[in-house]
Amino acid sequence: MERAMLGVSLRDQIRNEEIRRRTTVTDIAQRVAKLKWQWAGHIAWRTDGRWGLKVLEWRPRTGKRSVGRPPTRWTDDIRRVAGSRWRQAAQDRALWNSLQ
């Protein structure tokens, strides 16, 4: 869509970064990742026992495991960046924002 906005085809061999710079359109994947990170920090800072953190920690109790690769959980991306102790890391806002 951005290429169509500029009238550029793939044959012009212009990189996507250059096209985004020209159109000043933000990458939606980066925006979603940033919002997810901010929301995870917001939930981790809470100490009043609301549903948000309980839902993140909940694991369904099913008797059988499904075959194949396990599905990616919402917190897997956060654990990959901040480690398994991401909730403790989120308590320090400066550290949490630097990990983003």
GUFIKOL-90972 format. One record per residue (C-alpha): residue in one letter; chain; residue number from 1; x, y, z. Coordinates in pm, whole numbers, padded with zeros to 5 digits. Layout:
REM GUFIKOL-90972
<"a" "A" NUM <X Y Z>>
...
END
This chain:
REM GUFIKOL-90972
<"m" "A" 1 <00000 00000 00000>>
<"e" "A" 2 <00284 00237 00082>>
<"r" "A" 3 <00447 00163 -00252>>
<"a" "A" 4 <00120 00250 -00425>>
<"m" "A" 5 <00105 00577 -00232>>
<"l" "A" 6 <00446 00674 -00371>>
<"g" "A" 7 <00397 00518 -00713>>
<"v" "A" 8 <00697 00290 -00659>>
<"s" "A" 9 <00715 -00068 -00788>>
<"l" "A" 10 <00929 -00358 -00672>>
<"r" "A" 11 <01142 -00317 -00983>>
<"d" "A" 12 <01261 00020 -00853>>
<"q" "A" 13 <01449 -00172 -00579>>
<"i" "A" 14 <01374 00072 -00300>>
<"r" "A" 15 <01392 -00072 00051>>
<"n" "A" 16 <01088 -00078 00276>>
<"e" "A" 17 <01267 00137 00535>>
<"e" "A" 18 <01318 00408 00275>>
<"i" "A" 19 <00954 00392 00170>>
<"r" "A" 20 <00839 00421 00533>>
<"r" "A" 21 <01071 00717 00582>>
<"r" "A" 22 <00924 00889 00279>>
<"t" "A" 23 <00562 00824 00375>>
<"t" "A" 24 <00616 00879 00751>>
<"v" "A" 25 <00402 00572 00821>>
<"t" "A" 26 <00492 00376 01133>>
<"d" "A" 27 <00538 00002 01115>>
<"i" "A" 28 <00227 -00157 01264>>
<"a" "A" 29 <00420 -00454 01406>>
<"q" "A" 30 <00649 -00221 01601>>
<"r" "A" 31 <00352 -00019 01725>>
<"v" "A" 32 <00167 -00330 01845>>
<"a" "A" 33 <00481 -00461 02020>>
<"k" "A" 34 <00530 -00126 02196>>
<"l" "A" 35 <00168 -00114 02316>>
<"k" "A" 36 <00191 -00474 02436>>
<"w" "A" 37 <00508 -00391 02631>>
<"q" "A" 38 <00347 -00085 02789>>
<"w" "A" 39 <00035 -00278 02886>>
<"a" "A" 40 <00240 -00559 03041>>
<"g" "A" 41 <00427 -00303 03250>>
<"h" "A" 42 <00101 -00141 03352>>
<"i" "A" 43 <-00043 -00474 03463>>
<"a" "A" 44 <00276 -00575 03649>>
<"w" "A" 45 <00287 -00244 03842>>
<"r" "A" 46 <-00056 -00311 03990>>
<"t" "A" 47 <-00060 -00465 04334>>
<"d" "A" 48 <-00432 -00461 04407>>
<"g" "A" 49 <-00500 -00813 04274>>
<"r" "A" 50 <-00718 -00719 03979>>
<"w" "A" 51 <-00808 -00959 03702>>
<"g" "A" 52 <-00542 -00850 03452>>
<"l" "A" 53 <-00249 -01012 03628>>
<"k" "A" 54 <-00452 -01317 03727>>
<"v" "A" 55 <-00543 -01374 03363>>
<"l" "A" 56 <-00178 -01348 03257>>
<"e" "A" 57 <-00074 -01607 03514>>
<"w" "A" 58 <-00365 -01847 03456>>
<"r" "A" 59 <-00289 -02187 03310>>
<"p" "A" 60 <-00577 -02408 03197>>
<"r" "A" 61 <-00597 -02746 03366>>
<"t" "A" 62 <-00657 -02986 03085>>
<"g" "A" 63 <-00568 -03351 03118>>
<"k" "A" 64 <-00406 -03396 02778>>
<"r" "A" 65 <-00144 -03194 02597>>
<"s" "A" 66 <-00199 -03121 02231>>
<"v" "A" 67 <00028 -03276 01972>>
<"g" "A" 68 <00297 -03063 01810>>
<"r" "A" 69 <00449 -02732 01898>>
<"p" "A" 70 <00288 -02561 02198>>
<"p" "A" 71 <00101 -02241 02116>>
<"t" "A" 72 <00277 -01914 02187>>
<"r" "A" 73 <00147 -01747 02500>>
<"w" "A" 74 <00099 -01373 02531>>
<"t" "A" 75 <00381 -01344 02786>>
<"d" "A" 76 <00633 -01544 02582>>
<"d" "A" 77 <00747 -01234 02390>>
<"i" "A" 78 <00790 -01042 02713>>
<"r" "A" 79 <00981 -01326 02878>>
<"r" "A" 80 <01211 -01347 02576>>
<"v" "A" 81 <01318 -00984 02628>>
<"a" "A" 82 <01292 -00932 03005>>
<"g" "A" 83 <01350 -01286 03131>>
<"s" "A" 84 <01141 -01513 03346>>
<"r" "A" 85 <01133 -01257 03627>>
<"w" "A" 86 <00970 -00993 03407>>
<"r" "A" 87 <00720 -00890 03674>>
<"q" "A" 88 <01001 -00798 03913>>
<"a" "A" 89 <01183 -00615 03634>>
<"a" "A" 90 <00866 -00418 03560>>
<"q" "A" 91 <00859 -00281 03915>>
<"d" "A" 92 <01160 -00065 03826>>
<"r" "A" 93 <01010 00164 03564>>
<"a" "A" 94 <01343 00298 03440>>
<"l" "A" 95 <01471 -00056 03383>>
<"w" "A" 96 <01143 -00162 03221>>
<"n" "A" 97 <01142 00131 02979>>
<"s" "A" 98 <01508 00071 02891>>
<"l" "A" 99 <01429 -00290 02796>>
<"q" "A" 100 <01164 -00174 02553>>
END
